């Protein structure tokens, strides 16, 4: 106990000699001293970004790798393990049955005598089985001396439970077909931009020359679609209509007509829809686009809707992934995904070249996809979803590759980086590295492992053509398609759907992969069992891939 003359707290700082002695004593005992704690606090990161940069991997990273390997094994090989176990169990059951029944020995060795004796043996076995309860029979088989049916039965049960996953099927999809008055040639688009520049006093002569040059090298054709709010500038006396009324008119025309086609082609009724997902990056009004579609078609009041924005050209597969997660957790359901991009309000009216690129690439388009896990609809499904891999690259260069902002003069637009091809290639490499173990044959995977073990400077690049029959690569631009064709070692025929869609429709953003799938259905010899890979890129920077197998 302290005396009254001694204060409970010492207000004066200790002498340097005393502080050094205390630090030395703490150091010998292995305890942290005050000076080391102050130094660690000073050197420790303050913000979340600094902590993320200063993060050092530990055992959790290795556990994540093991979890990834387990996911690959479960999704790809668990079915094979289950059927092999069932086959071994059936063989063991046949051996036990043969030993119990015994061989058939007729009195006279003739075919008729053998058939009569076999029939008698089957009749006796049936009578014995009828007299024995199913549970007792199963226990008798499992407890057979020298048998190994217990481990096989347990293995079959475990593999069955692990392989159980609600499969998602693509019932059908429909596409937006723009009216003829929406389609314009490249010459008409150049004149249209000239009229917009004069009426709104935005574009100058160097800007028009740059857009005409990019348009000529973009790979787009002479029948790409533009919305009426922009096309009214064909009259030099009118300005571009950027009002909410014009943007909503484009949204209703694209989304509602596409949904109407889907309901007519599938025979589904709007009241049957359990989940509605609409993705549109640049136009996100209030009420939402999902509310507009629900009001137009009279969806159920308990239909769950999701409106996704800002996801870029890869948003369609992102929406499919969300729909698949919802279906897997809600059996016997129906989900509809609508992918589009509305460009009435997204035209750039400045002078910077990085922003002017968007004016020559993006066009009107849309797709509606019906996904289900209902047993009554599986027989009508076109495709089965095998794998879906999502990748998002988070470095600064990838994040700013596609960026909506204002330029130096205050004009709003989407800025496209000069290194967007490199960024897309890097995102694709990461994504396909995760997708490869799920789809590539074992021979291709062994070649990759062998090249890694040899530490060869030129690593082996697996050929996805060994596992994929058809490719739907996002038609983002001619330069992007050229780079993907070279890196994936694809043939010109493999890239024909993407190049054709780019020429006939332009960059329709997230819906382009569905136009390519329709081209494959109409012009390629797609058969049951063929696998189709869809690959999309988007702002963020994201790369998403999906593998479908043809059902019929």
N, C-alpha and C positions, 0 to 999 in steps of 0.2 A: 504493500500500500504506500502511496506517495504521501509525503508530508505536506502540510499546507504551504510551507515556504518554497516547495519545488513546484513549478508550474506543470500542468498536465501536458501541454504542448510546448515545444521549444520554438520560440519565434525567431531566434537568431540562427543564422546559417552556420553549419559546422565548419571547423577549420579545414584547410586543404589536407593536412596530414591525417586528420581523423577520417575524412572522406575517402582518401586513398587506402587507408587500412580497412575500412568497411568494404570497399570494392574488392580488395584482395581477398578478404575472407569470403565474400560471396562467390568470387570466382573459384576459389578452392572447393567450396561446397557445391559448385555446379549451378547455382541459382543466378538468374539474371539480375544485374545491378541497375540502378536508376539511370546511369549514363548510357548503358547499352539500350535500355528501353526507349530513352529519348531519341537515340540515333536510329533505332528501328522504326519509331513512329515518324521521324523526319524523312526516312528513305522509303517508307511504304507509300503505295499509290493512294491518291486521294479520291479520284473520280472513278466511275465504273469503267470508262474507256481505258484509264491508266491501269486499273486492275486487270482488265482483259489482256492488255498488251504485256503486262508483267507476269501473266499466268504461266506456270511451269507444269507440264504434264506429269501425272503420277500414275498410280495403279488404276485410277478410273479410266484412263485412256486404254489400257490393256483390257480392262473389262468391257469397254465399248467395242473393241475389236472382236473379242470373243462373242459378244452378243450379235455383232454383224455376221460372223461366221455361222452362228447358230440359226439366225434368220434365213440365211442362204440355204443351209442344210434342210431346214424345216419346210421352206417353200418349194424346194426343188426335188429333194431326195426322200422326203418322208413318205410319199405315196409308194415309191419303189420298196422301201423298207416294210411298209405295211403289207403289200401284196406278197413279198418274199416270205414274210412271217406267216401269212395265211396259207401259202403253198406248203411250207414246212409243216404247219399244223395239220393240214389235210393229209399229207403223206404219213405222218405219225398216226393219225386216226385210222387211215387205211391199213397200216401195219397191225394196229391193235385189233381191228375188226377181223382181219384175216386170221390172226392167231386164235381168236375166240371162236369163229365159225368153223375154221378148218377147211382143208381142201375138199372139193367135190369129187367123190369116187363112185361112179355108177357101177352097177353089176356087170353090164355089157358095155364095152367101149365103142359106142356108136354116137354120131352127132345128136340123134334124137334122145338117146339115153342121157348124154351130158346136159342137154337142154332141160330135160325133165328133172334131173337131179338138181340143177341150178335153180330151177323154179321152186322146187321143194325147199331148198335151203333159204331162198329169199322169203318164202312164205313163213318158214319157222322163225327167221330173224325178225320179220314184221310182227309176228305174234308176240315174240319176246319183248320187242320194243314197245308194243302196245301195253303189255303188262307192267312195264317198268316206267316209272315217272321220269320226266325229262331231267330234273335236277339230279336224281340218283344215277341216271345214265352218264351225265356229264361228270359227276364225281368219280364214278367207276373208271371212266377213261382217263381222268386226270391222275388218279391214284394207281394206275396200272404199274406193276413192278418193273423197274428198269426203264420206264418211260420218261420223257423229258417234255411232257406237254404242259406242265405248270409254267415253266419259264416262257414257252412259246405263247401260251394263252395270255399271260401278263404282258408280254411284248406286243402282241396283237392289240390288246386293249389300249395300252399306252400310245402306240403309234396311231391308232384310230382316233383317240381323243386329240392328239397333237395335229393331225392332218385335217381335223374338222374346222372348216372355215367357210363361211357363207360366200359362195361364188357369185360374182357380179357378171351379168350378161348385158350385152348391147342389143336391145330389141330392134331398133332401126334408127335412122337419122334423116333429117331433111335439111335442105339448103335454101338460102335466100336467092331468088332469081330476080334481079333488078329489072324494072321496066325498060323498054328500049329507049325512052327519052332520057334515061339516066346515063346511058353509055355514050362516051365521047372518045374521039381519036386523039392522038398526041398533038396534031396540029390544032385541033379545037381547044385542047387544054392550054396550049401556049397562048392562043388568042384570048382564052378566058382569063388567064393570069394577067395578061396585058390590060384587059378591061378592068379587072379588080384594082390593079395598080393605079390606073387613071382615075377611077371613080372614088377610091378611098385614099388616094395620094400616098401610097405605101411603097410600091416597087419602083425601082429605077431601072435604067437600061442594063447596067451590069447584072442586076439581080435577075432580070428576065433572061438574059443570055446564059447565066449559070443554070437556072432551072431548066431551060430548053436543052442544054448540054447533058445535064444529069438525067433528064427524062429520056433522051435518046439512047443513053447507055444503061438504063435501069432494067431492061429486059421485059418491060410491060408492052402490051399491044395497043390496038386501036379500038378496043371495045370495053374499057374499064368504066366502072360506075362511080358517079359522084352524086351527092344529095341535091335536092332542089334548092336549098338555101344558098348553095354556091353557084349552081347552074343558072340561076336567074341573072347573074352578071353577064350572061351572053348578050343581054341588052346593055349597051354601053351607058345608058342613062340610069341604070339601077345599081345599087350597092349590094354587097353581100348581106344576106339576112342571117344574123347571128343571135336572134332572139330565142327565148326558151320555147316559143311556139314552134319555130322551125325545127329546133332540135328534137322536141317531142314528136313532131310529125315524122321525122326520120326514124325515131325509135319505134313508134307504133307500126310504121310500114315494115321495117325489117323484122322486129321481134314477133309481132302478132301474125304476120303472114307466114313466117317460118314455123311457128307453133301450130298454125292451122294446117299446114302441109303435113306436119308430123302426126297430128291426130287423125287426119284423113288416111294417111298411108298405113298406120298401125291399127286403126279401128279403136283406139283408146278414146275414152271420154275424159274431159278435164276433171271431173269429180273423182277419177281414179288416182290422180297424182297425189303422192304423199310428200314429196320434196321438190321444190323448184329452186334452181340455182341459175342466176344470170350474172355473167361477167362482162363488164364494159369498163375500160380503163379510164377514159377521159371524161365521160358524161355520167354524172351521178346526181340526179335531181331528187327533190322531195315533193311528193311521195316517190318512193323508189321505183325502179323499173319492174321489180317483182310485183309491187302493188298495182302497177299499170296492167301487167299481164293477168294478175288475179282478178282484177275488176273486169277486164275484157272477156275472159273465158269463164268467169264465175267459179273459181276454184273453191274447195271446201274451206271452211273457216279454220279448221285445224291443220291445214296444209302448211308445213314449215317452209319458209322462204329464206333465201340467202342472196344478198346483192354484193358482189365482189367488184372492187374498183382498184385501179392503180397497179394491176398485176402484169400489164404489158401483153406481148404476143404469146406468152406461154400460159395464159390464164385458163385456156380450155382444159388442158390436162390437170391443172390445179383444181378446177371445178369437178372434173371427173374423179379425182382423188377424194375430194370432200364427199361427193355422192356415194362413192364406194364405201367410205367409212360409215356413212349414215346407214347404208343398206346392210352392211355386215353386222351392225348393232340393232337393226330393226328388220327381222326376217319378214318375208312375204310383203315387200313394199315396192313402190315404183317411184323413180326419181327422173326428173327432166332437167337437162342442162342446156342453157342457151348461151352461145358465145358470139359476141359481136363487137364492133368498134364503130362509134358514131362520131363523125368528123365535121358536122355542121359548124361547131364552135371552135374547132381546133386548128383552123388555117392560120399560118403565121404571116404577119404583115410587117416584118422588119427587113433588115439588110444583111444580117450575119449568115454566112454560108452554112455553118453548122446547124442552124435552125431551118434554113430553106430546104434542106433535104427532105423533111417530112412532107412538104407540099407536093413532091413528085413521086412518093412511094405509096402512101396509104390510100385505100379505096373502100367503098361500101361492101359489106358482106356480112353473113351471119349463118349460124348452124344451130339446130336443135337436136339433141340426142336423148333417147329414151333408154334408161338403165333400169334393170330389175333383177330381183332374186326370187320372184314368184314362180312356184313350180308349174302353174298353169300356163305361164308365158315362155318358159325356157325352150320348149319345142319350136317356137317361132323366132327365137333369137338368131341374129346373124353372127355375132362374135362373142367370145368369152374373154374377159380381162384376165391375162396371165400375170403380168407384172407392171408396176408403175413406180418409177423412181423420180424423186424430186431433189434438185440441187440448187442451192443459192450461194453464190460467191459473195463474200462480205468485205473485200478490200476496197479502198477508196476509188481506184481506177475502175473497177467493175461497177461500183455503186453509181458513179457519175457517167457511165457510158451512155445511158439513155435517161435524160434528166429534163423534167418540165420546169421552166423558170422564165424569168424575164431577161431580155438582152440589155445591152447598155442604154438603149433608148426607151426601155420600159415595155416593149412589145413582148407578149407572152407566146411561148412556143415550146416545142420539144427539141432539146439539143442532142444531136447524135455525135458521139466522139469519133475521131479519126481512127482510133484503135478498137472500134467495135468488133471488127472481124477477129482480132487477136483475143479479145475478151470472150467472145462467143466460143472460140476454139478451146480456150482454157476451161470454160464452164462445161463444154461438151466432153472434154477429156475426163473431168471429174465425174460427170454423170455416167458415162459409159464404163468407167472403172467400177462403179457400183452395180451397173446393170449386167456387165459381162459374166460374172459368176452365176447369174440367174438363168441365162439363156444360152451361153456359148457351149458347144460340145466339149467333152473332156479332153479331146485331142488338142484343141486350140488353147485350153487353159494350161495343159502340160507344157506346151511350147512357150507360153509366157513365163511360166515358172522356171523352165530350163534357161531361158535367156537371162532371167534375174540371177540365177545361181552362177551362171558363167560370168556375170558382171560385164557383159558385152556393152561397148559404148553405144551400139545401135540395137536398142531393144526390139523384140519382136512385137509387131502390131497385129493383134488378132483380126481375123476377117469375120465381120458380123454377117456376111452373106452365107456363112456356113450354118447359121441358125435362123436367119430371117429371110423370108421370101419376097416381101414387098416393103418399100420404105416410103414414108410420108414425112418429108423434111419441110419444116416451116419455110414458106416462100418469102423470106425477108428481103431478098435482093440478089442480084446476080453474083456479086462478089462473095456473099456468104455461101451460096450454093456451090460455087467453084471451090472454095476452101474445104467444105464438107466432103465433096466428091473426091478430092485429093487425099484428105486425111483418113477417110474411111475406106479408101480403095474400092470405090463403087464404080460401076459401069455407067455409061450415058443412059442406058435403058432404065437403070435404077433411079436416076434423077429426072427421068422424063415427066412423071406426075408433078413434081415440084416446079419444074421449068414451064410446063404447060399452064399450070394454074397462075404462075407469076405473069405469063404473057397474056392470058385471057382475062384475068381478073385483078391483077396487081397484088399488092400486099394487103390482104384483108384481115391482118392481125391474127387473133387467136383462132379464127374460123378457117384459116387456110388449110390446115391439116385435114379437115373434113371434106373440103373440095378435092383434095388430092386422093382421099380414100374413095370418093365417088368416081374419080377418073380411073382408079385401079379396077373398080367393080365393072366399069363399062368397057374398058379397053384391054385389061390384063386377064390372063387365064387364071383367075383366083379360084381355088378349089377348097373343099373341106379339109381342115387340118393345116392349111397354110397360115403362116405367122406374119403379121403386119406390125411394123414398128413405127410409131409416131414420135417425132422429135420437135420440140418447140423451144424457142428462146424468148426471153422477156426482160424487161427492166428490173433492176435490183442488184446484181444481175442473176437471172434464173435460167436454168435449163432443165426441162422436164421431159421424160420419155415414158412411153407406154407400149406394151406388147400385147397384141390381141391375136387370138386364134380363131380361124373361120369355122363356124359351126355347121353351115349348110350351103 
